[in-house]
Amino acid sequence: MREQASSFDVARIVRELSKMIGARARKAYQPHYEQVVIRLNPKGSPSSDLVIVSGRRLYLSQRDRPMP
């Protein structure tokens, strides 16, 4: 597994997250000690979860997952 992100990886992350500019954070959860989920509510779009797994990945998800 790679230890760091390439410029291509960073460009893809920026492109995906640019859709969330102006979104409001509704709630934040920590379902696992290495994971944080921030529920975002962008204007004119359905809510999305920003999932951050420490040191591994960062992505947007539309999946409705149960939170503690």
Wavefront OBJ file of the C-alpha trace (Angstrom):
o trace
v 0.000 0.000 0.000
v 1.204 3.504 -0.784
v 2.322 5.759 2.037
v 1.239 9.058 0.460
v -1.174 10.466 -2.103
v -0.030 11.398 -5.594
v -0.932 14.660 -7.333
v -3.547 12.700 -9.311
v -5.150 11.510 -6.052
v -5.255 15.049 -4.666
v -6.784 16.398 -7.906
v -9.563 13.772 -7.759
v -10.293 14.559 -4.105
v -10.485 18.291 -4.856
v -12.832 17.653 -7.797
v -15.139 15.485 -5.697
v -15.189 17.810 -2.691
v -15.699 20.977 -4.769
v -19.362 19.924 -5.085
v -19.690 20.556 -1.352
v -18.636 24.220 -1.389
v -21.237 26.145 0.602
v -22.652 23.005 2.265
v -23.533 23.052 5.934
v -22.390 20.393 8.355
v -25.431 18.909 10.102
v -23.771 16.383 12.399
v -20.445 14.678 12.984
v -20.014 11.091 14.141
v -17.109 8.888 15.115
v -18.355 5.331 14.477
v -14.843 3.909 14.843
v -11.735 5.276 16.547
v -10.040 5.779 13.132
v -13.109 7.048 11.272
v -15.061 10.320 11.272
v -18.292 10.890 9.339
v -19.540 14.436 8.756
v -23.101 14.700 7.445
v -23.204 17.578 4.931
v -26.291 19.343 3.622
v -25.506 21.174 0.335
v -28.008 23.660 -1.113
v -30.274 22.080 -3.721
v -28.816 18.572 -3.375
v -29.486 15.555 -1.169
v -27.346 15.233 1.937
v -24.002 13.447 1.702
v -21.609 11.960 4.211
v -17.963 12.984 4.144
v -16.169 9.875 5.398
v -12.609 10.319 6.667
v -10.588 7.250 7.607
v -7.406 8.354 9.353
v -4.393 8.078 7.065
v -6.204 5.969 4.469
v -9.060 7.549 2.576
v -11.492 10.411 2.226
v -14.694 10.187 0.190
v -18.307 11.327 -0.177
v -21.083 8.790 0.282
v -24.847 8.884 -0.292
v -25.361 5.643 1.632
v -27.600 5.900 4.681
v -25.629 4.253 7.465
v -26.716 3.847 11.093
v -24.749 5.979 13.535
v -24.302 5.567 17.273
l 1 2 3 4 5 6 7 8 9 10 11 12 13 14 15 16 17 18 19 20 21 22 23 24 25 26 27 28 29 30 31 32 33 34 35 36 37 38 39 40 41 42 43 44 45 46 47 48 49 50 51 52 53 54 55 56 57 58 59 60 61 62 63 64 65 66 67 68
